[in-house]
Amino acid sequence: MNRIYKTFIALSALVAVSSCYKEPEFEFAQKGPDMTITCDESALMGGKIDFTANLTDEQYPLSTIIAQLYWDLELGNPVSEVVVRTKSEGTYLGSLPVPFEKLLPDGIAAVVFKATNTHLGVTYDTTYVSVTRPKFESLTLASGDSWRKSLTPVEGEEYEYSYTGNIPSDFEAYITTPAIAGKGTEITFGWNGREIVPGGTSPIPFDIAKKGTITFNTKTFEGSPFVNIWINGSKAEPTPQGTFKALVKMTKGDKVEAVGVEDWIYWYRDPDHFVLKDGAICFNAVDGHYTFEMNTEHKFVTVRRAKEDGSAATYADEGAITFMGWGVAHPVMTNQFAWDTGALVTLAEIEDGVYQFSGRAVEEKDGTTLGGAWRYDYLSFKFFGQAGWGAEYGTVTLTERAKEYLAVPGNVELASGVQLELGAEYVMQVTDCTPLDANNKFNCTIDFWKK
């Protein structure tokens, strides 16, 4: 009993002490550190701005100094920033990178310095720096480990450089500047999938072979020669795969004009998206947005249904059906779709709710027959509602003539004991497509016949 009583007294004392304890309040500084800045008065794009900051604070320890570069203070967005930790009073040195930007004119940039102490007192200072684009004696055009040539200035063309001469057969071009006047590293230009950019990681796809002239402009970042392909007025842009892709709004029956490609009339075009009428190539699918991917090396085009912004169309929104699987291919059988979301296509919707895919039956290793769409001895494919996994077909109904060739044990496959006739053309049509159900599936009917 005595032990319990003593414990009670101790707890009471602790409560009394706790009730008197007050959390210390954080004291905010009324001002920031005293700051004196010395800074470069001029700089080159791609180089750096060196600065010296002398900091003192009589009341509180120092925290950081931040330097930010602005092309335009009114826009409020810094283009470069560096943070320097400042534990004690003294002099601190720093360097602020100057971006090498496309099209930016020479001008006056602002450098804003912000010094802070540990009690959140802040001091600002702003200096102004003249920034100019460097002009080089030459640039380096590189390919592979050892091929190097100089791009030299073009007389009368500011920031323009060129090289004329032989080109290696395995040309994979990058362009590098010299170091920026002792205050910056070399800048290497490569390809980002759409254009030439500093730091691009892919080779620049110049359209040149064996011998010719290459140009590059260090202000516009434009180079030549490039393929200029236009599909019905829409420019086709280079892709990392070496093809050229255009987003085009099409209407069924439109003539399809390809400017900048040779022998367009002789290219391989699948017979579902295209038909020939009176010597003109006409579009055969329903109205909508489509991407045209032009393979200039092998002279074929791949068409896919797309959204207005160029992204892949879906079944839910545009009614697009994506085709994937083994034993089906475009434009040759060695390019089977498989389950690779990068190789898939969308079926041509030739009429509202009627989808079609046509081509020849060939051997698996046939890489030369353009239009080799069906592997004669093996099929295993499905339909999806987007460019990849997700919504897909549910119940598939086969027409009577489709049953002569196909079965649906899960994927759509060749019926037991059936092979397609080598070299023969076959047509698949998909109809009776239902909306997506609660399980994200749609039903459809497949017709299949020899042409």
C-alpha positions as CSV (number, residue, x, y, z in Angstrom):
1,M,0.0,0.0,0.0
2,N,2.9,2.4,0.9
3,R,4.5,1.6,-2.5
4,I,1.3,2.5,-4.4
5,Y,1.0,5.8,-2.5
6,K,4.6,6.8,-3.3
7,T,4.0,6.0,-7.0
8,F,0.9,8.2,-7.0
9,I,2.9,11.1,-5.5
10,A,5.6,10.7,-8.2
11,L,3.1,10.7,-11.0
12,S,1.3,13.7,-9.6
13,A,4.6,15.6,-9.5
14,L,5.4,14.6,-13.1
15,V,2.0,15.9,-14.2
16,A,2.6,19.2,-12.4
17,V,6.0,19.6,-14.0
18,S,4.6,18.7,-17.5
19,S,1.8,21.2,-17.1
20,C,4.3,24.0,-16.6
21,Y,6.5,23.0,-19.6
22,K,6.1,25.2,-22.7
23,E,7.4,24.2,-26.2
24,P,10.0,26.8,-27.2
25,E,8.8,29.1,-30.0
26,F,10.8,29.3,-33.2
27,E,12.3,32.7,-33.7
28,F,12.1,34.0,-37.2
29,A,14.9,36.2,-38.3
30,Q,13.9,39.8,-39.2
31,K,16.5,39.9,-42.0
32,G,18.8,37.7,-43.9
33,P,22.6,37.5,-44.1
34,D,24.7,40.5,-45.3
35,M,25.7,39.5,-48.8
36,T,28.3,40.9,-51.3
37,I,28.3,39.4,-54.8
38,T,31.0,39.5,-57.4
39,C,29.9,37.9,-60.7
40,D,31.1,37.5,-64.3
41,E,29.7,40.3,-66.5
42,S,29.6,38.2,-69.6
43,A,29.2,34.5,-70.5
44,L,28.8,32.2,-73.5
45,M,25.9,29.8,-74.0
46,G,27.0,26.3,-73.1
47,G,29.6,27.8,-70.6
48,K,29.2,29.0,-67.1
49,I,29.0,32.1,-64.9
50,D,31.4,32.2,-62.0
51,F,30.5,34.1,-58.9
52,T,31.9,34.9,-55.5
53,A,29.6,35.6,-52.5
54,N,30.8,37.1,-49.2
55,L,28.4,36.3,-46.4
56,T,28.1,37.5,-42.8
57,D,25.3,37.3,-40.2
58,E,25.7,38.7,-36.7
59,Q,22.6,36.9,-35.3
60,Y,22.2,33.4,-36.8
61,P,24.2,30.7,-38.5
62,L,24.2,30.6,-42.3
63,S,22.2,28.0,-44.3
64,T,22.5,28.3,-48.1
65,I,23.0,30.6,-51.0
66,I,21.0,29.9,-54.2
67,A,21.9,31.4,-57.6
68,Q,19.3,31.3,-60.4
69,L,19.7,32.3,-64.1
70,Y,16.7,33.9,-65.8
71,W,16.4,34.7,-69.5
72,D,13.4,36.9,-68.5
73,L,12.7,37.8,-64.9
74,E,9.1,38.7,-65.7
75,L,8.4,35.1,-66.8
76,G,9.5,33.9,-63.4
77,N,11.1,30.6,-64.6
78,P,14.8,30.1,-64.0
79,V,16.7,28.2,-66.7
80,S,19.6,27.2,-64.5
81,E,20.2,26.9,-60.7
82,V,23.0,26.1,-58.3
83,V,22.8,25.7,-54.5
84,V,25.8,26.3,-52.2
85,R,25.8,25.2,-48.5
86,T,27.0,28.0,-46.2
87,K,27.7,26.8,-42.7
88,S,29.8,29.7,-41.5
89,E,30.6,33.3,-42.4
90,G,33.1,33.8,-45.2
91,T,33.6,33.7,-48.9
92,Y,32.0,31.1,-51.2
93,L,32.7,30.4,-54.8
94,G,30.2,29.0,-57.3
95,S,29.5,28.4,-61.0
96,L,26.1,28.6,-62.7
97,P,25.7,26.7,-66.0
98,V,24.5,28.6,-69.0
99,P,22.2,26.5,-71.2
100,F,22.9,26.2,-74.9
101,E,19.4,26.7,-76.3
102,K,17.8,26.7,-79.7
103,L,17.0,30.0,-81.4
104,L,17.8,32.1,-78.3
105,P,19.2,35.5,-79.3
106,D,22.2,37.2,-77.6
107,G,21.0,39.4,-74.8
108,I,21.1,40.3,-71.1
109,A,20.3,37.6,-68.5
110,A,19.6,38.1,-64.8
111,V,21.2,36.2,-62.0
112,V,19.3,36.3,-58.8
113,F,21.1,35.4,-55.6
114,K,19.2,34.3,-52.5
115,A,21.1,33.9,-49.1
116,T,19.3,32.3,-46.2
117,N,20.2,31.8,-42.5
118,T,19.0,29.0,-40.2
119,H,16.1,31.2,-38.9
120,L,14.7,31.7,-42.4
121,G,16.0,35.2,-42.9
122,V,16.4,35.9,-46.6
123,T,18.5,38.4,-48.6
124,Y,18.3,38.9,-52.3
125,D,20.6,40.4,-54.8
126,T,20.4,40.5,-58.6
127,T,23.2,41.0,-61.2
128,Y,23.0,41.2,-65.0
129,V,25.2,39.2,-67.4
130,S,25.6,39.6,-71.2
131,V,25.1,36.2,-72.7
132,T,26.1,35.4,-76.3
133,R,26.1,32.4,-78.6
134,P,29.6,31.1,-79.2
135,K,31.1,30.9,-82.7
136,F,33.4,28.0,-83.3
137,E,36.3,27.6,-85.7
138,S,34.9,24.1,-86.5
139,L,32.7,21.3,-85.3
140,T,33.4,17.6,-85.3
141,L,31.3,15.2,-87.3
142,A,31.7,11.7,-85.8
143,S,30.6,8.2,-86.7
144,G,31.6,5.0,-84.8
145,D,34.8,4.8,-82.8
146,S,37.2,6.4,-85.2
147,W,35.6,8.3,-88.2
148,R,36.0,12.0,-87.5
149,K,35.6,15.0,-89.9
150,S,35.5,18.8,-89.4
151,L,32.4,20.8,-90.1
152,T,33.7,24.3,-91.0
153,P,31.9,27.7,-91.1
154,V,29.8,28.5,-94.2
155,E,30.8,31.9,-95.5
156,G,28.0,34.4,-95.2
157,E,25.8,32.1,-93.1
158,E,26.0,32.8,-89.4
159,Y,26.3,29.7,-87.2
160,E,26.2,27.5,-90.3
161,Y,28.8,24.7,-90.7
162,S,29.3,22.1,-93.4
163,Y,31.3,19.1,-94.5
164,T,31.6,17.7,-98.0
165,G,33.2,14.4,-98.7
166,N,33.0,10.7,-98.4
167,I,30.5,9.1,-95.9
168,P,31.0,5.6,-94.3
169,S,28.5,2.9,-95.2
170,D,27.6,2.4,-91.6
171,F,27.1,6.1,-91.0
172,E,25.8,7.0,-87.5
173,A,26.3,10.7,-87.1
174,Y,26.9,12.8,-84.0
175,I,28.1,16.4,-84.0
176,T,30.3,17.8,-81.2
177,T,31.4,21.4,-80.4
178,P,34.8,22.3,-78.9
179,A,34.8,23.1,-75.2
180,I,33.1,26.5,-74.6
181,A,36.0,29.0,-74.1
182,G,37.5,27.3,-71.1
183,K,34.2,27.6,-69.1
184,G,32.2,24.7,-70.4
185,T,32.5,21.2,-71.7
186,E,32.0,19.9,-75.2
187,I,28.4,19.7,-76.4
188,T,27.4,16.7,-78.4
189,F,24.3,16.8,-80.6
190,G,22.3,13.7,-81.4
191,W,18.8,12.6,-82.2
192,N,15.8,12.5,-79.8
193,G,13.4,10.7,-82.1
194,R,12.1,14.0,-83.7
195,E,14.9,16.5,-84.0
196,I,18.6,17.3,-83.4
197,V,19.2,18.3,-79.8
198,P,22.1,18.7,-77.4
199,G,22.6,15.4,-75.5
200,G,20.5,13.4,-78.1
201,T,21.3,9.7,-77.6
202,S,20.5,8.4,-81.0
203,P,22.5,9.0,-84.3
204,I,21.3,11.8,-86.5
205,P,19.5,10.2,-89.5
206,F,21.0,12.3,-92.3
207,D,19.7,11.1,-95.7
208,I,23.0,10.6,-97.3
209,A,25.0,7.7,-98.8
210,K,28.7,7.3,-99.8
211,K,29.4,11.0,-100.6
212,G,27.8,14.4,-100.2
213,T,27.4,17.5,-98.1
214,I,26.2,17.7,-94.5
215,T,25.2,21.0,-92.8
216,F,24.4,22.0,-89.3
217,N,23.3,25.3,-87.7
218,T,24.3,25.9,-84.0
219,K,21.5,28.4,-83.6
220,T,18.5,26.7,-85.2
221,F,19.8,23.1,-84.6
222,E,18.7,22.3,-88.1
223,G,20.8,20.0,-90.3
224,S,20.7,18.6,-93.8
225,P,20.1,16.6,-95.8
226,F,16.9,15.1,-94.4
227,V,14.1,13.3,-96.1
228,N,11.0,15.6,-96.5
229,I,7.9,13.4,-96.9
230,W,4.4,14.8,-96.9
231,I,1.2,12.7,-96.8
232,N,-1.8,14.7,-98.0
233,G,-0.2,17.8,-96.7
234,S,0.9,16.4,-93.3
235,K,4.7,16.2,-92.8
236,A,6.2,12.9,-91.9
237,E,8.7,13.1,-89.1
238,P,11.7,10.7,-88.7
239,T,11.4,8.0,-86.0
240,P,14.1,6.3,-84.0
241,Q,13.5,3.1,-86.1
242,G,14.6,4.9,-89.3
243,T,11.1,5.3,-90.7
244,F,9.0,8.5,-91.3
245,K,5.6,8.9,-89.6
246,A,2.8,11.3,-90.4
247,L,-0.5,11.9,-88.6
248,V,-3.2,12.4,-91.3
249,K,-6.9,13.1,-91.1
250,M,-8.5,10.9,-93.8
251,T,-11.9,10.5,-95.4
252,K,-12.9,7.2,-97.1
253,G,-12.3,7.6,-100.8
254,D,-9.6,10.3,-100.5
255,K,-6.7,10.2,-102.9
256,V,-3.5,9.5,-101.0
257,E,-0.7,11.6,-102.2
258,A,2.9,11.0,-100.9
259,V,5.3,13.8,-101.8
260,G,9.0,13.2,-101.3
261,V,9.1,9.5,-101.9
262,E,10.1,7.7,-105.1
263,D,7.8,5.5,-107.0
264,W,4.9,5.8,-104.6
265,I,2.6,4.0,-107.0
266,Y,4.9,0.9,-106.8
267,W,5.2,0.8,-102.9
268,Y,3.6,-2.0,-101.0
269,R,0.3,-0.8,-99.5
270,D,-2.0,-3.3,-97.8
271,P,-5.2,-4.0,-99.8
272,D,-7.4,-3.2,-96.9
273,H,-6.5,0.5,-96.2
274,F,-5.8,1.2,-99.9
275,V,-7.4,0.6,-103.3
276,L,-6.5,1.7,-106.8
277,K,-9.2,3.7,-108.7
278,D,-8.6,5.0,-112.2
279,G,-4.9,4.9,-111.6
280,A,-5.1,6.8,-108.3
281,I,-4.3,5.4,-104.8
282,C,-7.4,5.9,-102.7
283,F,-8.0,5.4,-99.0
284,N,-10.4,2.5,-98.2
285,A,-11.0,2.8,-94.5
286,V,-13.6,4.8,-92.6
287,D,-13.1,8.5,-91.8
288,G,-10.7,9.3,-89.0
289,H,-7.2,10.1,-87.9
290,Y,-4.4,7.7,-89.0
291,T,-0.7,7.4,-88.8
292,F,1.2,6.6,-92.0
293,E,4.6,5.1,-91.2
294,M,6.8,5.2,-94.3
295,N,9.7,2.7,-94.7
296,T,11.7,4.4,-97.4
297,E,14.4,1.6,-97.5
298,H,12.0,-1.2,-98.3
299,K,9.2,0.9,-99.8
300,F,6.2,0.0,-97.8
301,V,3.7,1.9,-95.6
302,T,2.1,0.8,-92.3
303,V,-1.3,2.5,-91.4
304,R,-2.7,2.6,-87.9
305,R,-5.8,4.1,-86.5
306,A,-5.0,7.0,-84.1
307,K,-6.5,9.7,-82.0
308,E,-6.5,13.3,-83.0
309,D,-3.4,13.9,-81.0
310,G,-1.5,11.0,-82.7
311,S,-1.7,8.6,-79.8
312,A,-3.0,5.1,-80.4
313,A,-6.7,4.7,-80.9
314,T,-8.8,2.5,-78.7
315,Y,-11.8,0.3,-79.2
316,A,-13.8,2.2,-76.5
317,D,-13.3,5.6,-78.1
318,E,-12.6,5.1,-81.8
319,G,-13.7,1.6,-82.3
320,A,-10.2,0.5,-83.2
321,I,-9.3,-3.2,-83.0
322,T,-5.6,-4.0,-82.4
323,F,-4.3,-7.2,-84.0
324,M,-1.6,-9.3,-82.2
325,G,-0.3,-12.9,-82.4
326,W,1.9,-15.4,-84.1
327,G,1.5,-16.5,-87.7
328,V,0.2,-13.0,-88.7
329,A,2.4,-10.3,-90.1
330,H,3.0,-7.1,-92.1
331,P,4.5,-6.5,-94.6
332,V,6.4,-9.8,-94.6
333,M,6.2,-12.9,-92.4
334,T,9.6,-12.4,-90.8
335,N,7.9,-9.4,-89.2
336,Q,5.3,-11.3,-87.3
337,F,3.2,-9.2,-84.8
338,A,3.7,-11.8,-82.0
339,W,2.8,-10.2,-78.6
340,D,5.1,-7.3,-79.1
341,T,3.2,-4.1,-78.6
342,G,5.6,-2.2,-80.8
343,A,4.8,-4.3,-83.9
344,L,1.0,-4.4,-83.7
345,V,-1.4,-2.9,-86.2
346,T,-5.0,-1.9,-86.2
347,L,-7.4,-3.7,-88.5
348,A,-8.7,-1.6,-91.3
349,E,-12.3,-0.6,-90.7
350,I,-13.5,-0.6,-94.3
351,E,-17.1,0.1,-93.4
352,D,-18.8,1.1,-90.1
353,G,-18.3,-2.0,-87.9
354,V,-16.6,-4.1,-90.6
355,Y,-12.9,-4.8,-90.1
356,Q,-10.6,-6.5,-92.6
357,F,-7.1,-8.0,-92.9
358,S,-5.9,-9.6,-96.1
359,G,-2.7,-11.2,-97.5
360,R,-0.9,-14.2,-98.8
361,A,-0.2,-17.5,-97.0
362,V,3.6,-18.0,-96.8
363,E,6.2,-19.9,-94.9
364,E,7.4,-18.7,-91.5
365,K,10.9,-17.7,-92.8
366,D,9.6,-15.9,-95.9
367,G,11.1,-12.4,-95.6
368,T,10.7,-11.4,-99.3
369,T,7.0,-11.8,-100.2
370,L,5.4,-8.4,-99.6
371,G,1.9,-9.0,-98.3
372,G,2.9,-12.3,-96.7
373,A,0.2,-11.9,-93.9
374,W,-0.7,-15.5,-92.9
375,R,1.7,-18.3,-91.9
376,Y,0.3,-21.3,-93.9
377,D,0.9,-23.9,-91.2
378,Y,0.3,-22.0,-87.9
379,L,-1.9,-19.3,-86.5
380,S,-2.5,-18.0,-83.0
381,F,-3.9,-14.5,-82.6
382,K,-6.3,-12.3,-80.7
383,F,-7.9,-8.9,-80.9
384,F,-7.4,-6.2,-78.3
385,G,-9.0,-2.9,-77.5
386,Q,-5.9,-0.8,-77.2
387,A,-2.2,-0.8,-78.3
388,G,-1.2,-3.5,-75.8
389,W,-2.8,-5.6,-73.0
390,G,-6.2,-4.7,-71.5
391,A,-9.6,-4.9,-73.2
392,E,-9.8,-7.8,-75.6
393,Y,-12.3,-10.1,-77.3
394,G,-14.6,-12.3,-75.3
395,T,-16.8,-14.7,-77.3
396,V,-15.8,-15.2,-80.9
397,T,-18.3,-16.6,-83.4
398,L,-17.0,-18.2,-86.6
399,T,-19.1,-18.2,-89.8
400,E,-19.6,-21.5,-91.5
401,R,-16.9,-20.8,-94.1
402,A,-14.5,-19.5,-91.4
403,K,-14.9,-22.9,-89.6
404,E,-13.3,-24.6,-92.7
405,Y,-10.1,-22.9,-91.7
406,L,-10.2,-21.7,-88.1
407,A,-11.0,-22.7,-84.5
408,V,-11.2,-20.7,-81.2
409,P,-9.9,-22.9,-78.4
410,G,-8.7,-19.6,-76.7
411,N,-6.8,-17.7,-79.3
412,V,-7.9,-17.9,-82.9
413,E,-6.0,-20.8,-84.5
414,L,-6.0,-23.0,-87.6
415,A,-8.6,-25.8,-87.3
416,S,-7.3,-29.2,-86.6
417,G,-5.5,-30.8,-89.5
418,V,-5.9,-27.6,-91.7
419,Q,-3.2,-25.8,-93.5
420,L,-3.5,-22.7,-95.8
421,E,-2.6,-23.0,-99.4
422,L,0.9,-21.5,-100.0
423,G,0.8,-18.4,-102.1
424,A,-3.0,-18.1,-102.0
425,E,-4.6,-14.9,-100.7
426,Y,-6.9,-15.0,-97.7
427,V,-9.3,-12.4,-96.3
428,M,-10.5,-12.1,-92.7
429,Q,-13.5,-9.9,-91.8
430,V,-14.6,-9.1,-88.3
431,T,-18.2,-7.9,-87.7
432,D,-21.0,-7.9,-85.1
433,C,-18.7,-6.2,-82.5
434,T,-20.4,-5.4,-79.2
435,P,-19.6,-2.7,-76.7
436,L,-17.2,-3.5,-73.9
437,D,-18.9,-5.3,-71.1
438,A,-18.3,-5.1,-67.3
439,N,-15.3,-7.5,-67.8
440,N,-13.7,-5.2,-70.4
441,K,-14.4,-7.6,-73.2
442,F,-16.2,-7.4,-76.6
443,N,-17.8,-10.1,-78.7
444,C,-17.4,-10.4,-82.4
445,T,-17.9,-12.6,-85.5
446,I,-15.0,-13.7,-87.8
447,D,-15.5,-14.6,-91.4
448,F,-12.4,-16.0,-93.3
449,W,-12.1,-17.2,-96.9
450,K,-9.7,-17.8,-99.7
451,K,-9.8,-15.0,-102.3
